[in-house]
């Protein structure tokens, strides 16, 4: 709890932080609600979709800084589901966080951050923050 | 304890112990043998014990009663008889077949020098030679006895096959021993099986002819057993010494002669055991009738053939039980996987809700606390639904029958499901049937059965494009009371994608869900269980691309009155 409060104060003082954005693609309405609520409280923009197709449309339209993708949203294979998202994030060099119990060695998920289920939201949100921070640093270096 | 063992049908694997002077069979819960089979009448048949014989009587059932494939009005039952009523096939086992008897004290494997047994092998026949008795190419004139025995081996084979599916090897061997005694005049007999683990021959079944002292121990020479097992040959033995036969002072005249046949039970993969029979001729009979062998080579060959069939049946039974065991393990694995998956999702929801609550408390933001609380509550409800379904599915329960209003039950379900339907963008309509009198059923059970079907329909209709002029998902619930056929029905139709043909046969299998992470795989099995407890059925019609219609159909029972007879 303290950690989160401290973190919040730290980010409030950081003028370099621009308006970050995250897209959540998850079948579960509850997960979407929890993630978007938590992320919005950190001052980030969020979009959410329950299906892969809609998620891809939002990703292309809004170009989020990070995508959270639940692998159980469709009956298709994790590879088939993941591939277009992986392409999208790789192209824009943004992080992809995959939720679901798949092997780390799955080549289709190369480069994605895998969080197996059931997960805790606290660590997940922290990990999302770390990934965003890292990608921002990388972005700042290249700029 | 006499019993009926269900070999085929919804109650497969159930053993009904037949206790008391009269046992009723039927679909109604009042029956001792209650069968969950819609082709069985409510009061179908009864079994009475009369003068030591179990008499099966058909009670004017709609579909009749069959014993060993023949329709009967009344029939005495013997062990091994197959009783069929409706789609249910049962195996009858009579009394006095105590398979659990401890045989270790009654059958010995003895070393000849210790027991004083002087049995010698006087004839041996290989398994191959013996089995030819069934094939009809044996040389020499055939006795009528042998011809009859051969034709009856076919009967035995069929029986053995039927019994082999009962998973009860002792019962199977008991039956085989009975058949042996029908065809060979033996005094005593036993079956020994090689235990799969210890490789030791262990006595399984023992039988004595009527009038023979049953308490006498059967002593089998180890030398002879070893010979039979190792050479895979059946042997005919006698304890009379060749030169004794003409010597009136010899032991045989004092003690009589014991002849025995011991044959290997050669199966597909090896020798599974031995069958042993013996007979004694008393000294007086030898003096009166002269010397003659009771057991002949034909007996030996016949027993080899029987033993082969018995071995096949034993192998089948073992294979079948191994298969059932494997299936059970697979089913348990599937159950655990399916339940963990579902519980994992609920856990995920609870964690999300708690996280929001914690966050709201930290930030003193009540709206976030409320959001989190709603999620926790929803998941708590999911767990209680899951537990209810699991209990309904696993428990043998009696429907709690009271006079109830089906329209009220259906209306409750529709009201309960409106919010979920709205959430998924599905229109949920209700069309109550009129008039709807109070009829007797278990309102809670039927509520659950309808609820599960409606839940599925809403899930199926989500994302449905609908029809022109009527876009979106649509589910309709309708009730019907059909007085002329005395049926009560709930129809649930959706305009979802329909059920693919290859899913239809698994639709009611427990823990098989076609709804991805949303299904427990318990909904339809639970509905079906409740409906069949009411003596009804669920009909499924589905057109791919157009939608599905489930009809829950139960008999309409008037309060106070007797239930109308129906098939």
Interface residues (C-beta under 8 A of the other chain):
Chain A: X1 X4 X5 X27 X28 X29 X30 X31 X33 X34 X37 X38 X41 X72 X75 X117 X118 X119 X120 X121 X122
Chain B: X344 X345 X347 X348 X349 X351 X352 X353 X355 X356 X358 X359 X362 X363 X368 X371 X372 X375 X378 X379 X423 X516 X517
